[in-house]
Amino acid sequence: MNDKNNEQQKKGGRHPKVDPAKIRYTISLNEAEHSRFLELFDQSGMKVKAHFITACIFDKPIKIIKIDKGSLDFYMRLTSFHSQFRNAGVNYNQIVKILYTHFSEKKAASFLYKLEKQTVEMIEIFKNVIKITEEFHQKNLQNNKVE
């Protein structure tokens, strides 16, 4: 009766691989070779050392990823600024609706005139941001070509 219950139960676990890697090699490295290996491994951006080694042996392409912390910080701040700018646009629309619902047309027009002046200043700031971003891209592309 126990055999019958065992047959009905499904076995869990991982499906076996079609071609499992069973053969293992061992290499020995001195300190200098080991540090060079770790440096190359870190530059590759791979997560598994075994995959990195097999890629090196069989001439598979190895990607070396260089992360420029300055560029990363710039893009994070630019993204934050862009979201704030977008939020200002949403607030702008809300303010215009509120002005026309709560104030007379003449008073709303005077407030809109003031708002329009502030909008022109914001446009100038955004143009400067675009100019700085383009300069950054040009500088970054030149640095990448030199390496």
Secondary structure, 3 states (H helix, E strand, C coil): CHHHHHHHCCCCCCCCCCCCCCCCCCCCCCHHHHHHHHHHHHHHCCCCHHHHHHHHHCCCCCCCCCCCHHHHHHHHHHHHHHHHHHHHHHHHHHHHHHHHHHCCHHHHHHHHHHHHHHHHHHHHHHHHHHHHHHHHHHHHHHHHHHC
